[in-house]
């Protein structure tokens, strides 16, 4: 089974997601932004979600995590929780 590790930032609007993505593109630290802005409890850990397999996250999340290039920042990804910026940190 494939396993992935990822981190994310959860916000309530697509615009907020775009703004954060631009800040990261401009050199801001993903983990610091997660601590400041993420509405998910994982924000305290820099957005780290740990390791998981297919089907353990919502489908929209899974699709990106198991297809995106490792290290790239993807999003906004809309789920029932809000808008996510995702970064796959490893995948096997």
N, C-alpha and C positions, 0 to 999 in steps of 0.2 A: 504493500500500500504506500502511496505517495504521502509524504509528510511535509508540511511547510511551517515556517515561523514567520510571523508578520507583526507589524505594529500599525496602529491607526490613530487618527484624530477624528472624533465624532463631534459634529456641530449641527445646528438646526437649520442652516440655510445653504443653498448652493453657492451664494455669493461669498459667505464666510469661508467656505471650502476653497473657492477659487483664490481668495485673498491669501489664505494660508499657504496654498500651493505655490503662489508667486513668491511669498516670503522665503519658502524653502529653496525655490529656484535661485533666489538672490543670495542664498548662503545661510539663511537662518537654520538653527538646529531643530530637527524634527522632534526630538525628545523634549526639548524646552518648550516648543509650541504646544505639544501634547499636554504637558503639565499645566500650561497657562490656559488653554482653550478647550480641551476635550471634555465632553460631557459624559464620558464613559469612565468608570472607576479605574480602568487601565491607564488613564492619563497620569495618575500619580507615579506610575512606573515608566513614564515616557511613551505610553501607548502600547507597550509590549503585550502581546496576546499569547506568547509562548508557542508551543508546537501543537499542531492539530492536523487531522486528516480530512479528506473530502467528506462533506456531509455534516461536519461538526459545527459549521457556521451557516448563516443564512445563504441561500443560493446565489444572490447577487455578489456576495463576498467571496464565496468559493470560486465563482467563475473567474474573478480577477486574480485571486491568490494563486490559483493553479494554472494561470496562463501568462501573467505579466512577467516581464524580465525581472530577475532578482535585483533589488536595489533601486529600481525605478519607483517614483512616487506616482500613484494612480489615483484618479478621482476627478470630480466628485462621483462617488458611488452611492446611489440612493437605496436605502433599505427602510424597513418599517421603523427603525430607530432614529433615522435622520440621514445626514450626508457625511460620508467618510472620505478621508484621504487615507490611502493604504500604501504601505511599503512592505514588500516581501523581503525578509531579511535572510531567509534560506529556504531551500526546497530540495527534497531528495526523492 
